[in-house]
Amino acid sequence: MTRILDCIDRVLRVAITALIGLLIVPVTLQILARYIDFVPRYIWTEEVARFCFVWIIMLGAMIAVRDDSHFDVDVLPHPRTAAGEGWAKLLVHVIMFALALCFIWYGKQFADEGLLQSSEIADLPMIAIYAAWPLAGVLWTLFLIEKLAADIAKIRGVAPKGDSNVAG
């Protein structure tokens, strides 16, 4: 399963890089149109930039869950043992898992509304932007299953498969 998640992670990283590159185009057109008279003022650039920006945020959140580089706050004291660290991470990952399930459940309803709507200016289907929420929930769930397994292994004192710190 880790190999599949590694492939998904690589796809997410390529997609976020492509979207950042794509975001440069409408934003540059907007800037140039403000200061150079012969550059036409395209209205669609604002919506395309917004769509790219939302997807960049959601893809970044998906990557952050996989990397454990998301924002978190230390509420519990720092554990002194590996098992204690496993329990602390397990608690955080279970809460994140519950949030991921909410994103799937409510994100599907949100995306269903997007099927019926289109953007005002460019007439783009809103599902193109609303689909980011349930997709984030699904990928968070997959990434968190991997993390929960590693947390349980740490609590039990077993090194997870593929751990390079294991002497062999």
Residue frames relative to the residue before (quaternion, step in Angstrom):
aa qw qx qy qz dx dy dz
M 1.0000 0.0000 0.0000 0.0000 0.00 0.00 0.00
T 0.6030 0.5786 -0.3585 0.4160 3.58 1.07 -0.72
R 0.6301 0.5322 -0.3407 0.4513 3.61 1.01 -0.74
I 0.6441 0.5079 -0.3207 0.4737 3.57 0.97 -0.81
L 0.6721 0.4857 -0.2946 0.4749 3.58 0.93 -0.88
D 0.6005 0.5408 -0.3544 0.4704 3.60 1.13 -0.61
C 0.6459 0.5070 -0.3134 0.4771 3.59 1.01 -0.81
I 0.6400 0.5105 -0.3241 0.4740 3.58 0.95 -0.86
D 0.6372 0.5335 -0.3185 0.4560 3.57 0.98 -0.86
R 0.6554 0.4991 -0.3139 0.4721 3.60 0.94 -0.85
V 0.6359 0.5187 -0.3288 0.4674 3.61 0.98 -0.81
L 0.6443 0.5198 -0.3207 0.4601 3.59 0.96 -0.85
R 0.6691 0.5022 -0.2997 0.4586 3.58 0.95 -0.85
V 0.6374 0.4970 -0.3247 0.4912 3.59 1.03 -0.73
A 0.6564 0.5209 -0.3086 0.4502 3.59 0.95 -0.90
I 0.6770 0.4753 -0.3125 0.4670 3.60 0.87 -0.84
T 0.6231 0.5251 -0.3381 0.4708 3.59 1.05 -0.68
A 0.6565 0.5035 -0.3059 0.4712 3.59 0.95 -0.88
L 0.6669 0.5014 -0.3079 0.4573 3.59 0.96 -0.82
I 0.6159 0.5187 -0.3508 0.4781 3.58 1.05 -0.65
G 0.6445 0.5071 -0.3144 0.4781 3.58 1.01 -0.79
L 0.6618 0.4993 -0.2950 0.4750 3.56 1.00 -0.85
L 0.6205 0.5600 -0.3373 0.4332 3.60 1.02 -0.75
I 0.5916 0.5911 -0.3618 0.4120 3.57 1.10 -0.65
V 0.6308 0.5723 -0.3406 0.3982 3.61 0.99 -0.78
P 0.7462 0.3810 -0.2745 0.4719 3.67 0.54 -0.96
V 0.6283 0.5264 -0.3497 0.4538 3.60 1.04 -0.67
T 0.6406 0.5109 -0.3217 0.4745 3.60 0.99 -0.78
L 0.6395 0.5160 -0.3229 0.4696 3.58 0.98 -0.82
Q 0.6427 0.5184 -0.3247 0.4613 3.60 0.97 -0.79
I 0.6707 0.4945 -0.2995 0.4648 3.58 0.90 -0.90
L 0.6743 0.4963 -0.2996 0.4574 3.57 0.86 -0.95
A 0.6508 0.5302 -0.3173 0.4412 3.59 0.98 -0.83
R 0.6353 0.5369 -0.3345 0.4430 3.59 1.11 -0.55
Y 0.8050 0.3297 -0.1299 0.4759 3.56 0.97 -0.87
I 0.7379 0.3254 -0.2053 0.5546 3.61 1.20 -0.37
D 0.4396 -0.7578 0.4240 0.2296 3.56 -0.52 1.21
F 0.7251 0.4585 -0.2738 0.4347 3.62 0.91 -0.77
V 0.5568 0.5530 -0.4105 0.4644 3.62 1.26 0.00
P 0.4094 -0.7360 0.4765 0.2522 3.60 -0.64 1.08
R 0.4072 -0.6928 0.5426 0.2445 3.54 -1.18 0.61
Y 0.1329 -0.8041 0.5786 0.0320 3.53 -0.24 1.31
I 0.3738 -0.7357 0.5212 0.2176 3.56 -0.87 0.94
W 0.6189 0.5926 -0.3419 0.3859 3.59 1.04 -0.77
T 0.5517 0.6500 -0.3978 0.3390 3.61 1.13 -0.52
E 0.6177 0.5556 -0.3497 0.4330 3.58 1.07 -0.69
E 0.6937 0.4675 -0.2880 0.4660 3.59 0.88 -0.89
V 0.6414 0.5119 -0.3341 0.4635 3.59 0.94 -0.79
A 0.6391 0.5165 -0.3240 0.4689 3.58 0.99 -0.81
R 0.6563 0.5086 -0.3120 0.4618 3.59 0.96 -0.86
F 0.6422 0.5167 -0.3232 0.4651 3.60 0.94 -0.87
C 0.6597 0.4998 -0.3084 0.4689 3.60 0.90 -0.92
F 0.6626 0.5271 -0.3086 0.4336 3.57 0.91 -0.93
V 0.6525 0.5025 -0.3184 0.4695 3.59 0.92 -0.86
W 0.6732 0.4849 -0.3045 0.4680 3.60 0.89 -0.87
I 0.6145 0.5381 -0.3521 0.4569 3.61 1.03 -0.70
I 0.6482 0.5126 -0.3134 0.4678 3.58 0.97 -0.84
M 0.7043 0.4636 -0.2805 0.4586 3.58 0.80 -0.96
L 0.6455 0.4958 -0.3286 0.4791 3.61 0.97 -0.75
G 0.6298 0.5316 -0.3291 0.4609 3.57 1.04 -0.74
A 0.6371 0.5138 -0.3236 0.4747 3.57 1.06 -0.74
M 0.6337 0.5231 -0.3340 0.4617 3.60 1.02 -0.76
I 0.6648 0.4935 -0.2958 0.4764 3.57 0.94 -0.91
A 0.6418 0.5374 -0.3222 0.4420 3.59 0.99 -0.81
V 0.6262 0.5141 -0.3464 0.4728 3.61 1.02 -0.69
R 0.6586 0.5055 -0.3196 0.4568 3.59 0.92 -0.83
D 0.7390 0.4236 -0.2200 0.4754 3.58 0.96 -0.90
D 0.3350 -0.7249 0.5077 0.3233 3.59 1.25 -0.36
S 0.4788 0.6676 -0.4378 0.3653 3.57 1.06 0.74
H 0.3823 0.7208 -0.4818 0.3198 3.55 1.28 0.35
F 0.6222 -0.5377 0.4227 0.3809 3.53 -1.32 0.34
D 0.1354 0.7706 -0.6190 0.0677 3.57 -0.95 0.84
V 0.3213 -0.7296 0.5797 0.1686 3.51 -1.27 0.49
D 0.3656 -0.7181 0.5473 0.2262 3.57 -0.91 0.92
V 0.0607 -0.7921 0.6073 -0.0081 3.54 -0.49 1.23
L 0.7100 0.4069 -0.2313 0.5262 3.54 1.06 -0.81
P 0.5599 -0.5717 0.4527 0.3935 3.60 -1.13 0.45
H 0.5759 -0.5955 0.4272 0.3623 3.58 -1.14 0.62
P 0.4332 -0.7189 0.4774 0.2599 3.61 -0.71 1.04
R 0.3933 -0.7369 0.5102 0.2046 3.55 -1.12 0.73
T 0.7457 0.3283 -0.1998 0.5443 3.59 1.21 -0.37
A 0.6384 -0.5169 0.4016 0.4050 3.54 -1.29 0.33
A 0.6447 0.5105 -0.3260 0.4664 3.59 0.99 -0.79
G 0.6389 0.5224 -0.3225 0.4635 3.58 1.01 -0.78
E 0.6373 0.5077 -0.3181 0.4847 3.55 1.05 -0.77
G 0.6199 0.5424 -0.3289 0.4619 3.57 1.07 -0.75
W 0.6615 0.4997 -0.3019 0.4708 3.59 0.96 -0.87
A 0.6525 0.5150 -0.3179 0.4561 3.59 0.96 -0.85
K 0.6758 0.4706 -0.2924 0.4861 3.58 0.92 -0.89
L 0.6072 0.5567 -0.3515 0.4447 3.58 1.05 -0.73
L 0.6418 0.5243 -0.3203 0.4589 3.58 0.94 -0.86
V 0.6693 0.4909 -0.2941 0.4739 3.58 0.89 -0.96
H 0.6960 0.4823 -0.2829 0.4506 3.59 0.87 -0.92
V 0.6138 0.5241 -0.3545 0.4722 3.63 1.08 -0.59
I 0.6460 0.4984 -0.3220 0.4801 3.59 0.98 -0.79
M 0.6473 0.5040 -0.3146 0.4775 3.59 0.98 -0.81
F 0.6131 0.5520 -0.3333 0.4564 3.57 1.08 -0.78
A 0.6432 0.5087 -0.3174 0.4762 3.59 0.98 -0.84
L 0.6466 0.5043 -0.3160 0.4772 3.59 0.99 -0.79
A 0.6269 0.5339 -0.3337 0.4589 3.59 1.00 -0.79
L 0.6479 0.5056 -0.3200 0.4714 3.59 0.99 -0.79
C 0.6125 0.5277 -0.3432 0.4782 3.60 1.09 -0.66
F 0.6452 0.5142 -0.3240 0.4630 3.58 0.98 -0.80
I 0.6348 0.5071 -0.3373 0.4755 3.59 1.03 -0.70
W 0.7019 0.4906 -0.2745 0.4373 3.57 0.75 -1.09
Y 0.7652 0.3515 -0.1962 0.5024 3.57 0.66 -1.10
G 0.5951 0.5717 -0.3566 0.4380 3.58 1.16 -0.54
K 0.6145 0.5283 -0.3503 0.4697 3.58 1.08 -0.65
Q 0.6491 0.4967 -0.3170 0.4810 3.58 0.96 -0.82
F 0.6320 0.5333 -0.3125 0.4675 3.56 1.04 -0.82
A 0.6748 0.4870 -0.2839 0.4762 3.58 0.95 -0.93
D 0.6033 0.5549 -0.3581 0.4471 3.59 1.06 -0.69
E 0.6328 0.5095 -0.3276 0.4824 3.59 1.06 -0.70
G 0.6333 0.5529 -0.3204 0.4365 3.56 1.08 -0.71
L 0.5715 0.5876 -0.3741 0.4339 3.57 1.21 -0.45
L 0.7245 0.4426 -0.2254 0.4778 3.56 1.14 -0.65
Q 0.7208 0.4293 -0.2295 0.4936 3.59 1.25 -0.21
S 0.1067 -0.7481 0.6457 0.1098 3.51 -1.34 0.36
S 0.5917 -0.5848 0.4152 0.3681 3.54 -1.18 0.53
E 0.6056 -0.6241 0.3743 0.3218 3.54 -1.13 0.72
I 0.7671 0.3992 -0.2130 0.4548 3.57 0.79 -0.95
A 0.8113 0.2671 -0.1248 0.5049 3.59 0.62 -1.13
D 0.3622 -0.7591 0.4630 0.2796 3.58 1.32 -0.10
L 0.2870 0.7520 -0.5272 0.2723 3.57 1.07 0.84
P 0.5015 -0.6391 0.4699 0.3454 3.61 -0.99 0.66
M 0.4560 -0.7213 0.4555 0.2534 3.57 -0.78 1.02
I 0.4976 0.6355 -0.4407 0.3929 3.60 1.21 -0.26
A 0.5747 0.6075 -0.3678 0.4067 3.58 1.16 -0.57
I 0.7332 0.3476 -0.2285 0.5380 3.57 1.15 -0.45
Y 0.6678 0.5244 -0.3052 0.4312 3.60 0.99 -0.81
A 0.5826 0.6018 -0.3713 0.4007 3.61 1.14 -0.50
A 0.5223 0.6568 -0.4113 0.3559 3.60 1.19 -0.36
W 0.6560 0.5440 -0.3233 0.4113 3.61 1.01 -0.75
P 0.7132 0.3993 -0.3034 0.4897 3.66 0.68 -0.81
L 0.6003 0.5505 -0.3669 0.4495 3.60 1.08 -0.63
A 0.6268 0.5234 -0.3329 0.4714 3.58 0.99 -0.80
G 0.6559 0.5199 -0.3146 0.4478 3.58 0.91 -0.87
V 0.6599 0.5050 -0.3074 0.4637 3.57 0.94 -0.88
L 0.7082 0.4490 -0.2781 0.4685 3.59 0.82 -0.93
W 0.5935 0.5349 -0.3699 0.4741 3.60 1.06 -0.62
T 0.6380 0.5352 -0.3256 0.4478 3.58 0.95 -0.88
L 0.6722 0.4900 -0.3021 0.4657 3.58 0.87 -0.92
F 0.6780 0.4839 -0.2973 0.4667 3.57 0.89 -0.90
L 0.6777 0.4985 -0.2937 0.4538 3.58 1.02 -0.78
I 0.5612 0.5655 -0.4008 0.4524 3.61 1.11 -0.48
E 0.6395 0.5134 -0.3120 0.4797 3.57 1.00 -0.85
K 0.6792 0.4925 -0.2874 0.4620 3.59 0.92 -0.90
L 0.6351 0.5249 -0.3315 0.4596 3.60 0.99 -0.80
A 0.6360 0.5177 -0.3283 0.4687 3.59 1.00 -0.77
A 0.6570 0.4954 -0.3095 0.4766 3.59 0.99 -0.80
D 0.6291 0.5318 -0.3353 0.4571 3.61 1.03 -0.76
I 0.6631 0.4969 -0.3028 0.4709 3.57 0.91 -0.91
A 0.6353 0.5187 -0.3290 0.4681 3.58 1.01 -0.79
K 0.6460 0.5137 -0.3211 0.4645 3.60 1.00 -0.79
I 0.6322 0.5230 -0.3300 0.4667 3.59 0.99 -0.80
R 0.7131 0.4467 -0.2477 0.4802 3.58 0.96 -0.88
G 0.4890 -0.6789 0.4250 0.3456 3.59 1.27 -0.20
V 0.5320 0.6007 -0.4131 0.4307 3.57 1.23 0.41
A 0.4135 -0.6978 0.5238 0.2603 3.56 -0.91 0.91
P 0.4657 -0.6848 0.4771 0.2943 3.61 -0.85 0.90
K 0.6022 -0.5616 0.4207 0.3806 3.57 -1.19 0.56
G 0.7949 0.2841 -0.2272 0.4855 3.52 -1.00 0.86
D 0.4541 0.6708 -0.4627 0.3602 3.60 1.28 0.11
S 0.3422 -0.7764 0.4982 0.1786 3.57 -0.61 1.16
N 0.5964 0.5872 -0.3645 0.4083 3.60 1.23 -0.18
V 0.5390 0.6258 -0.4014 0.3961 3.55 1.29 -0.11
A 0.3746 -0.7157 0.5421 0.2316 3.58 -0.83 0.98
G 0.0932 0.8206 -0.5577 0.0832 3.56 -0.79 0.87
